[in-house]
Amino acid sequence: MSSFPDPTPAPRWQHDGVSVVPGNQLDGNTAQTPGMDRKAAINFARVGAQKLWAGTVHIHPDAKTGAHHHGALESVIYVIKGRARMRWGEQLEFTAEAGPGDFIYVPPWVPHQEINASATETLECVLCRSDGEAVAVNLDIEPVEKPQTVAWVDPTHPA
């Protein structure tokens, strides 16, 4: 055991520890997509997050994004209210739906499209990404007419 004092100052846990961001104080100054409203809760600017972004997204009735991917980022979407439809693949040939309480995982580089499956109800979700950078690469994809439906379960956990 050293008799020398630790030269690093004690962390200021009161100011540099846990952060609580009230739901009514989310930041709407984020990249926006027509038909969607994104608000940041957790990011570098708000709490100093180095490796993730979290916030909310409200998708207007009947709204959908264009085909895109998020580069090396991983995304998790948690559905609070409404019905989400996801399309993915080289031609957006696969589709699956999720409802309240369901989680959606989008791996890196996967071409996909988010859709509000309801013509009358807003889709409300929580979105988390594995980095604070707003990476969205738009793709010029002509989707197939009838996408293949895929269950939200993996092969080891069939429905």
Short mmCIF file of the C-alpha atoms (twelve columns), coordinates in Angstrom:
data_MODEL
# 
_entry.id   MODEL 
# 
loop_
_atom_site.group_PDB 
_atom_site.id 
_atom_site.type_symbol 
_atom_site.label_atom_id 
_atom_site.label_alt_id 
_atom_site.label_comp_id 
_atom_site.label_asym_id 
_atom_site.label_seq_id 
_atom_site.Cartn_x 
_atom_site.Cartn_y 
_atom_site.Cartn_z 
_atom_site.pdbx_PDB_model_num 
ATOM 1   C CA . MET A 1   0.000   0.000   0.000   1 
ATOM 2   C CA . SER A 2   1.409   3.389   -1.000  1 
ATOM 3   C CA . SER A 3   1.812   6.197   1.501   1 
ATOM 4   C CA . PHE A 4   1.406   8.777   -1.256  1 
ATOM 5   C CA . PRO A 5   -2.014  10.436  -1.545  1 
ATOM 6   C CA . ASP A 6   -4.099  9.730   -4.650  1 
ATOM 7   C CA . PRO A 7   -3.361  12.678  -7.011  1 
ATOM 8   C CA . THR A 8   -6.738  12.445  -8.769  1 
ATOM 9   C CA . PRO A 9   -9.528  14.490  -7.205  1 
ATOM 10  C CA . ALA A 10  -12.594 12.700  -5.925  1 
ATOM 11  C CA . PRO A 11  -15.397 12.629  -8.501  1 
ATOM 12  C CA . ARG A 12  -18.138 15.166  -8.106  1 
ATOM 13  C CA . TRP A 13  -20.902 12.568  -7.911  1 
ATOM 14  C CA . GLN A 14  -23.545 15.137  -7.033  1 
ATOM 15  C CA . HIS A 15  -23.118 16.807  -10.429 1 
ATOM 16  C CA . ASP A 16  -21.424 14.060  -12.469 1 
ATOM 17  C CA . GLY A 17  -23.445 11.032  -11.344 1 
ATOM 18  C CA . VAL A 18  -26.954 9.927   -12.213 1 
ATOM 19  C CA . SER A 19  -29.059 12.241  -14.402 1 
ATOM 20  C CA . VAL A 20  -32.839 12.347  -14.456 1 
ATOM 21  C CA . VAL A 21  -34.458 13.971  -17.481 1 
ATOM 22  C CA . PRO A 22  -38.150 14.727  -16.868 1 
ATOM 23  C CA . GLY A 23  -40.443 13.524  -19.640 1 
ATOM 24  C CA . ASN A 24  -41.810 17.030  -20.158 1 
ATOM 25  C CA . GLN A 25  -38.296 18.446  -20.750 1 
ATOM 26  C CA . LEU A 26  -37.154 16.446  -23.793 1 
ATOM 27  C CA . ASP A 27  -35.208 18.262  -26.511 1 
ATOM 28  C CA . GLY A 28  -36.943 18.590  -29.885 1 
ATOM 29  C CA . ASN A 29  -33.815 20.103  -31.441 1 
ATOM 30  C CA . THR A 30  -32.924 16.811  -33.168 1 
ATOM 31  C CA . ALA A 31  -32.798 15.547  -36.741 1 
ATOM 32  C CA . GLN A 32  -36.395 15.255  -37.919 1 
ATOM 33  C CA . THR A 33  -38.113 13.187  -40.595 1 
ATOM 34  C CA . PRO A 34  -41.401 14.319  -42.186 1 
ATOM 35  C CA . GLY A 35  -44.290 12.580  -40.400 1 
ATOM 36  C CA . MET A 36  -42.214 11.932  -37.260 1 
ATOM 37  C CA . ASP A 37  -41.424 13.956  -34.152 1 
ATOM 38  C CA . ARG A 38  -38.169 12.964  -32.361 1 
ATOM 39  C CA . LYS A 39  -37.126 14.304  -28.966 1 
ATOM 40  C CA . ALA A 40  -33.842 13.589  -27.205 1 
ATOM 41  C CA . ALA A 41  -33.732 12.587  -23.557 1 
ATOM 42  C CA . ILE A 42  -30.221 11.152  -23.260 1 
ATOM 43  C CA . ASN A 43  -27.343 12.352  -25.439 1 
ATOM 44  C CA . PHE A 44  -23.967 14.047  -25.108 1 
ATOM 45  C CA . ALA A 45  -25.358 17.584  -25.031 1 
ATOM 46  C CA . ARG A 46  -27.931 16.849  -22.326 1 
ATOM 47  C CA . VAL A 47  -26.128 14.471  -19.944 1 
ATOM 48  C CA . GLY A 48  -22.672 13.803  -21.406 1 
ATOM 49  C CA . ALA A 49  -23.560 10.340  -22.810 1 
ATOM 50  C CA . GLN A 50  -20.598 9.062   -24.834 1 
ATOM 51  C CA . LYS A 51  -21.934 5.866   -26.426 1 
ATOM 52  C CA . LEU A 52  -25.702 6.136   -26.748 1 
ATOM 53  C CA . TRP A 53  -28.708 8.246   -27.664 1 
ATOM 54  C CA . ALA A 54  -32.201 7.765   -26.228 1 
ATOM 55  C CA . GLY A 55  -35.409 9.643   -26.748 1 
ATOM 56  C CA . THR A 56  -38.954 9.448   -28.011 1 
ATOM 57  C CA . VAL A 57  -40.443 9.320   -31.465 1 
ATOM 58  C CA . HIS A 58  -44.063 9.954   -32.377 1 
ATOM 59  C CA . ILE A 59  -45.007 8.806   -35.872 1 
ATOM 60  C CA . HIS A 60  -48.076 10.419  -37.375 1 
ATOM 61  C CA . PRO A 61  -50.967 8.222   -38.618 1 
ATOM 62  C CA . ASP A 62  -50.168 6.535   -41.970 1 
ATOM 63  C CA . ALA A 63  -46.636 8.043   -41.968 1 
ATOM 64  C CA . LYS A 64  -43.565 6.110   -43.108 1 
ATOM 65  C CA . THR A 65  -39.890 6.820   -43.588 1 
ATOM 66  C CA . GLY A 66  -37.982 6.252   -46.763 1 
ATOM 67  C CA . ALA A 67  -35.610 3.303   -46.991 1 
ATOM 68  C CA . HIS A 68  -32.447 3.938   -44.956 1 
ATOM 69  C CA . HIS A 69  -29.878 2.409   -42.617 1 
ATOM 70  C CA . HIS A 70  -27.956 3.747   -39.617 1 
ATOM 71  C CA . GLY A 71  -24.436 2.621   -40.509 1 
ATOM 72  C CA . ALA A 72  -22.647 0.815   -37.685 1 
ATOM 73  C CA . LEU A 73  -25.248 1.854   -35.091 1 
ATOM 74  C CA . GLU A 74  -27.599 -0.570  -33.366 1 
ATOM 75  C CA . SER A 75  -31.137 0.629   -32.618 1 
ATOM 76  C CA . VAL A 76  -33.793 -0.526  -30.171 1 
ATOM 77  C CA . ILE A 77  -37.372 0.689   -30.435 1 
ATOM 78  C CA . TYR A 78  -39.892 0.129   -27.626 1 
ATOM 79  C CA . VAL A 79  -43.532 0.573   -28.645 1 
ATOM 80  C CA . ILE A 80  -45.599 2.473   -26.085 1 
ATOM 81  C CA . LYS A 81  -48.807 3.062   -28.054 1 
ATOM 82  C CA . GLY A 82  -50.012 2.164   -31.527 1 
ATOM 83  C CA . ARG A 83  -48.870 -0.327  -34.143 1 
ATOM 84  C CA . ALA A 84  -45.407 -0.285  -35.750 1 
ATOM 85  C CA . ARG A 85  -44.672 -1.956  -39.061 1 
ATOM 86  C CA . MET A 86  -41.051 -2.482  -40.049 1 
ATOM 87  C CA . ARG A 87  -39.871 -3.402  -43.518 1 
ATOM 88  C CA . TRP A 88  -36.285 -4.472  -44.175 1 
ATOM 89  C CA . GLY A 89  -34.013 -6.223  -46.658 1 
ATOM 90  C CA . GLU A 90  -32.313 -5.422  -49.957 1 
ATOM 91  C CA . GLN A 91  -35.729 -4.536  -51.437 1 
ATOM 92  C CA . LEU A 92  -37.613 -4.099  -48.144 1 
ATOM 93  C CA . GLU A 93  -38.989 -7.568  -48.890 1 
ATOM 94  C CA . PHE A 94  -39.532 -8.564  -45.236 1 
ATOM 95  C CA . THR A 95  -42.101 -7.122  -42.856 1 
ATOM 96  C CA . ALA A 96  -43.153 -7.528  -39.232 1 
ATOM 97  C CA . GLU A 97  -45.394 -5.627  -36.836 1 
ATOM 98  C CA . ALA A 98  -45.078 -4.707  -33.171 1 
ATOM 99  C CA . GLY A 99  -47.524 -3.298  -30.643 1 
ATOM 100 C CA . PRO A 100 -47.472 -1.827  -27.142 1 
ATOM 101 C CA . GLY A 101 -44.871 -3.497  -24.919 1 
ATOM 102 C CA . ASP A 102 -42.918 -4.958  -27.864 1 
ATOM 103 C CA . PHE A 103 -39.231 -4.262  -28.561 1 
ATOM 104 C CA . ILE A 104 -37.755 -3.940  -32.062 1 
ATOM 105 C CA . TYR A 105 -34.035 -4.452  -32.720 1 
ATOM 106 C CA . VAL A 106 -32.423 -3.027  -35.877 1 
ATOM 107 C CA . PRO A 107 -28.861 -4.327  -36.447 1 
ATOM 108 C CA . PRO A 108 -26.127 -2.216  -38.063 1 
ATOM 109 C CA . TRP A 109 -26.271 -1.602  -41.823 1 
ATOM 110 C CA . VAL A 110 -29.752 -3.193  -42.276 1 
ATOM 111 C CA . PRO A 111 -31.831 -1.366  -44.911 1 
ATOM 112 C CA . HIS A 112 -35.210 -0.679  -43.319 1 
ATOM 113 C CA . GLN A 113 -38.320 1.477   -43.255 1 
ATOM 114 C CA . GLU A 114 -40.466 2.457   -40.253 1 
ATOM 115 C CA . ILE A 115 -44.226 2.669   -40.803 1 
ATOM 116 C CA . ASN A 116 -47.152 3.627   -38.600 1 
ATOM 117 C CA . ALA A 117 -49.555 0.770   -39.429 1 
ATOM 118 C CA . SER A 118 -52.576 2.819   -38.281 1 
ATOM 119 C CA . ALA A 119 -54.350 5.370   -40.443 1 
ATOM 120 C CA . THR A 120 -55.901 7.037   -37.386 1 
ATOM 121 C CA . GLU A 121 -53.638 6.598   -34.320 1 
ATOM 122 C CA . THR A 122 -50.228 8.147   -33.547 1 
ATOM 123 C CA . LEU A 123 -47.474 5.589   -32.956 1 
ATOM 124 C CA . GLU A 124 -45.534 6.424   -29.767 1 
ATOM 125 C CA . CYS A 125 -42.133 4.808   -29.162 1 
ATOM 126 C CA . VAL A 126 -38.933 5.082   -27.154 1 
ATOM 127 C CA . LEU A 127 -35.808 4.901   -29.323 1 
ATOM 128 C CA . CYS A 128 -32.258 4.014   -28.192 1 
ATOM 129 C CA . ARG A 129 -29.177 4.008   -30.402 1 
ATOM 130 C CA . SER A 130 -25.675 2.726   -29.686 1 
ATOM 131 C CA . ASP A 131 -24.027 6.088   -30.399 1 
ATOM 132 C CA . GLY A 132 -24.899 9.747   -30.080 1 
ATOM 133 C CA . GLU A 133 -24.212 10.462  -33.745 1 
ATOM 134 C CA . ALA A 134 -27.281 10.939  -35.924 1 
ATOM 135 C CA . VAL A 135 -26.356 8.504   -38.705 1 
ATOM 136 C CA . ALA A 136 -29.044 7.982   -41.341 1 
ATOM 137 C CA . VAL A 137 -28.103 6.920   -44.861 1 
ATOM 138 C CA . ASN A 138 -31.015 7.237   -47.271 1 
ATOM 139 C CA . LEU A 139 -31.265 4.462   -49.854 1 
ATOM 140 C CA . ASP A 140 -32.796 4.373   -53.330 1 
ATOM 141 C CA . ILE A 141 -34.738 1.106   -53.018 1 
ATOM 142 C CA . GLU A 142 -37.782 0.066   -54.997 1 
ATOM 143 C CA . PRO A 143 -39.755 -2.124  -52.550 1 
ATOM 144 C CA . VAL A 144 -41.340 -5.347  -53.690 1 
ATOM 145 C CA . GLU A 145 -45.120 -5.274  -54.084 1 
ATOM 146 C CA . LYS A 146 -45.916 -7.920  -51.472 1 
ATOM 147 C CA . PRO A 147 -43.315 -8.119  -48.704 1 
ATOM 148 C CA . GLN A 148 -42.797 -11.415 -46.907 1 
ATOM 149 C CA . THR A 149 -44.196 -11.411 -43.360 1 
ATOM 150 C CA . VAL A 150 -41.747 -12.483 -40.652 1 
ATOM 151 C CA . ALA A 151 -42.710 -13.052 -37.002 1 
ATOM 152 C CA . TRP A 152 -41.029 -10.898 -34.336 1 
ATOM 153 C CA . VAL A 153 -39.525 -14.042 -32.757 1 
ATOM 154 C CA . ASP A 154 -36.188 -15.652 -33.488 1 
ATOM 155 C CA . PRO A 155 -35.806 -19.301 -34.604 1 
ATOM 156 C CA . THR A 156 -34.974 -20.506 -31.106 1 
ATOM 157 C CA . HIS A 157 -38.110 -18.934 -29.621 1 
ATOM 158 C CA . PRO A 158 -40.951 -19.695 -32.060 1 
ATOM 159 C CA . ALA A 159 -44.351 -18.130 -31.452 1 
# 
